[in-house]
Amino acid sequence: MINQDTQETGHTMTMPEAAKLLSREERFMATVAAMNTLLIEKGVYTQDEFDAIYVPWALTQQSRPKKQRPGWRSRILSILSFGA
């Protein structure tokens, strides 16, 4: 198990400890970020290749109403967006 020192506190934190601090969505986002970073650093794909897939996907999502987009389907989130 790898420990990561945080510069702010000097506290050593394990991955499970860090995960307990995050919401479900934040844990998912952290997992995706870590996986993509590893894949790019290991040369599985380049940042340009990742961007070439990511940007068109984001543009497609922007053309859809928020209620039809991932992460915006929640009734609470749609209320908080004030009809945007």
Long-range contacts (C-beta under 8 A, 24 or more apart in sequence): 25-71
